[in-house]
Amino acid sequence: MMKSIWASYIGSVSALGVATCCVLPMAMMLLGLGGSWLAVFGTIAAASFYVLAIATALLLAAGIICYRRASLAHMKGWLLGSTIMTALAWGIVFNEARINDFLITLM
């Protein structure tokens, strides 16, 4: 059961990392940390929806496993944290253009 919770957290953290792949370089340039190494984020952006879908599937699987083993009450805090991170990742991906436009206005 704990393995499924950890799998959902790993999926959520990776989804959050992939979701920020296009916003993070803009924020880093705003802080003066630019460079050619930021091109790496472009290759990550191509896989963002796949990683987000896998993270969501892991989260659902962890919730189902906890429900079937009657341990949902004990693990609801962990599942809530993972759900918040995954939802935040989806929100960043769908609002990426607005976030980048806002960061550009700060430059």
N, C-alpha and C positions, 0 to 999 in steps of 0.2 A: 504494500500500500504506500509506504513512504517513497518507494522508487517511482511510482506514478506521479506523486506530488513533485518530486525533484525533477522528473522529466518535464512536467508542465512548467516549472520555474525556469529550467534551462531553455525550453522553447520560448517562453515569454521574454526572457532576457535577450535571446538571439533575435527575436522579432523586433524588440525595441531597438536593438543595435542596427538592424537592417533598415528599420523605418527612419532612423535619423541619418541614413547614409547621404542624403542629399541636402539636409538641413545643416548637419554638422560641419561640412566644409565651408559653408557660407558663414556660420558663426565663428569658425576658426580664422577665416580671413578677416572678419570684423575685429578679432583680437590681435591680428598681426601675425598669425601663425600659418601663412600661406606657403605654397610651394608646389612643385610638380608632383609630389607624392600624393596630393589630393586626388589625382586621377584614378587612384585605386578605388575610390568610392563609386565611380561610374560602373565598374564591373559588378559591384555588390548590388547596385540598384536594379539590375536586370533580374535578380533572383528574389526581390523583396516580397512579391506576392506569394511565391512558393513557400518561403520561410514563414510568412504570416499564416498561410493556410495550414502548414504543418504544426505551428505553435497552437493554433486554434483547435486542431484535431487532438493534439496531446492534452490540452486543457479539458476538452470534452471527455476524452478517455479517462483522465484522472477523476473527473467528477462522477462518471458512471461507475468506475471501480469503487470509489468511496461510498457511493450510494448502495451498491450491491452488497458491500461488506458491512453495511450499517455503521460506518465510521464517519459519515458526513458531518455529524455534529462536532466531532473532534477535529476535523480537518477543514472546516469551513473558513477559518481565518487564512490558512495557506492558500486555499482555492480562491478566496476573494482577492488576495494579493496578486496572484498569478493572473486572475481575470482583469484586474485593473491595469496591470502592465501590458497585457495583450490588447485591451481596448485602447490604451494610450498609443500603442504602436499603430493600430488601425487608424486612429484619429490623426496621427502625424502623417501617415501615408496619404490619406484623402485630403489633407489640408496643406500639403507640401508647398504648393505654389503660393498660397497666401502667406505662409511662414517665411518663405524665401523673399517675397516682396516686402514684407515687414523688415526683414534683416537688411535688405538693400537700402531701404529708407534710412536706416541707422548709419550707413556708411558715409 
